[in-house]
Amino acid sequence: SDSNSCQDGKGTHRALRRFRKFIGIVSENNVRTVWVLKCDIRKFFANIDHAILLDISAKYIPDQDILHLLSVIVRSFHSNAVGVGLPLGNLTSQLLVNIYMNEFDQFMKHRLKAKYYLRYADDFAVLSTEKVYLETILPAMQEFLGNKLKLSMHPDKIFIQTVASGVDFLGWVHFSDHRVLRTTTKKRMFRNIKAKDGKEETVQSYLGLIGHGNSWKLRQKIIDKASKPKSSN
């Protein structure tokens, strides 16, 4: 499936490259208009249902002892309700939600025939030349998430828009032939550089990040900010 989080050989950068590749294929190299349906799951980790997760896991794990151990681990987690929720940022949680969301990935690929579907954790996108197709599959996606996984999309984070207008996905705003860093990400980056007093490792980390997009001016701004004389008390 086109899930890219917490797997060997995958990750944010792979997802970004895949998204760029999809834009090129669907647009037929910028000949056709590309529409993108972009969604986000509401309170993703907090709403993972333990019983559903264990039922799904049982389809792939034949060993009952391992299943029992997994059950003990999963049921030790909870958010505001018993039997629901995984801890955010926990590596085990990230692996488990990939198992959980694989059901949705397979539904998208095989039932809805969404050829250009991409997911990273709780963010996912579908690309098409037909806006009406995306509008048509959206209710089916919501129904599957609700009925099968007890999850819901964040109502304020469902967008259908053209790539030409700029699509915000995984921290970048994507256009037909380039991408730029999201404004909120840039602001957070400069706050962190200031808080770390322009430390070399912090600056180099961000320079590596922005190297994945069109960012020459931003790169110069980071270097200039980091090279300013430090204030002394």
N, C-alpha and C positions, 0 to 999 in steps of 0.2 A: 504494500500500500504506500501512498505518498504521505506517510507520517515521518516527521524529521527530528523529533525530540528524543534525547536520551537513548541513542542507538549508535553503535560503532559505524563510522563512516558517514554519519549524518550529523545534523545540527543546524544552527541558524544560518550559517554561510551556505550550506548545501541547499537549504530551503530557499534562500534568496536567489541562488543560481537557477534553481528549478523554476521559480516563479518567472524569472527573466526569460528562461527558455520557453515556457508556456506562452508568454506574451508574443514572442517571435513566431511561434508555430501558429497560434490562433489568428494573429494579425496577417499571416502570410507575408512576413517581413514588412510590416507597417503599411500594408495595402488595405486591410479591413479594420473596421472599428472593433475594439475589444471591450466587452463589458465584463465587470468583475462583481460577483456576489461575495461580500466579505462579512464574516460573522464571528461572534465571540460568545463563549458559554458563560452564563452567569454563575459566579462563585463556584468555579469548577471543582477544585479539590474538596471544598467543604460539602459538596453535594454528591460525592461518589457513594453509591449505595453498596454496602458490604455484601449483602446477600447476592446481588446481581454480579458483583465482581468475582465472588467465589464460584458462582455457577458458571461464569464464562471461563474462569481459570481451570475448572474441572474438565473442560473439553480438550484442554491441551496438556494437562498433567495427570497421567494415569496412576502415579504413585500416591496411595492414600496417606502415607506418613507425611509426605511433603505437603499434601493438601491440608492435612491437619495443622502442621506447623504454620502454613500460610494463613489459615483461618485464625490461629491464635494471634499472629502478628497483626492481621487486618482488624480484628475485633478489639485490639488494644487501642486502636485509634478511634477518635470520634470528635466531632465539632460541637455544635449546640444540641444535636439529637443523637440518641443511642443508635448504633447501626449505620451511621452515615458520616462520611468525611475522612479525608486523609491529610496528614500534616503537609503544609506547603513548604517546598524547598527540600524535602527529604528525598534522597536518591531512590529509596525503595518506592516511595509514592510515585515518582516519575516513571518508574518501570511499570508499576501497577496500572497507572492511568493509560499507558499505551496499550496494555492488554484490554482494558475496559473500552477504550475508544476504537479499537480495531473493529468492533462490531459496526460502528458507524462508518468507518473507512470502507469496509466491505459492502455495506449498503449503498454508499455513494458510488462506488465503482461498478458494482454488479447489478444492483436493482435500478438505480437512477441513471446508470450509464454515463456518469459524469467523468468524461475522459480527462479533463484538465482540472482536477481537484487536488488540493494541496493542504496539508494540516501541519501545524507546529503547536503541540500541546492543546490549548483551548482556542487557538486562533486558526481559522480555516478559510479558504477561498476557492471559488469555482470560476473559471474563465470560459467565456463563450462569445460568439459574434451575435447571438440573439438575446436581447434583453428579456423577451417574453419567456424564453426557456428558463432563465434564472428565476423569474417571478413564479413560474409554474412549479419548479421543484422545491422552492422554499417551504411551502406548507408541509410537504412530505418529509422534509428534513426535520422540521420542528416536531412533527408527529412522531417520527421514529425516536428522536432524542427523548421526548416526553414519555412515550409508552414503553420503550425498551430499556432505556437507561436512566429514567427519572431525572433528566437534565433539561434545562431550558436555555434558549439563547438570550443574551442580554438585549432587551428591546431597543436600547439606544445605540447599539453597536452593530446593527444590521444595515449594510449599505449595498446598493447596486449602482455602480457608476462606471464611467469609461476610464480607461487607462490614460487617455489624453488629458483628462481633468485632474489626474493625480490620485493614485490609490495608496492609502496609508496601510502598510502591511509589514509587520515585524521590525518596527522602528524606523523604517524608511518610507519616503513618499516616492512611488514608482510612476514614471512616465514611459512613453513609447520607446525612447532611446536612451534613457538615463534614469538615475534615482538620486535623491538628495536626502540627507538626514532629517528626520522629523524635528520640528522646532522645539518641542518639549525635551527631546533627547539632547539637542544642542545646549539648551539652557542648563540642564542637569549636569552635562559634561563640564561646562565652564564653572559651575558652582563647585564641583568636585576638584577641579584643578586648583581653584582658589583655596579650597579647604585644605588640600594637601600641599599648599605653598609651592605649586609647580614642580613637584618631585618628578625626576626623570622617568621612573617606571610608570607613573600615572600618565604622563604625557605620551610616552611611547605606546602605551596600551590604547589610548584614544586615537593616536595616529594610525595604528593598525586597524582599528575599527572603521574609521572613515575612508580608509583605502579601498573599501568595497563599493564606493559610490563616487559620484562626481563632486569633488570636495577640495579643489586646489585652494580656493579662497579661504575656506574653513581651516584647512591645514596651516596656511600662513598665519591666520588669526590665533590658532592654538600656540604656534611657535612664538609669535610675538608676545602673547600673554604670559607664556611660561618663562620667557627670557627677560621680562621686566625685573628690575632690581627689587629684592624682597624688602618689605617694610621692617624696620627694626624698632623695638620698644625703647 
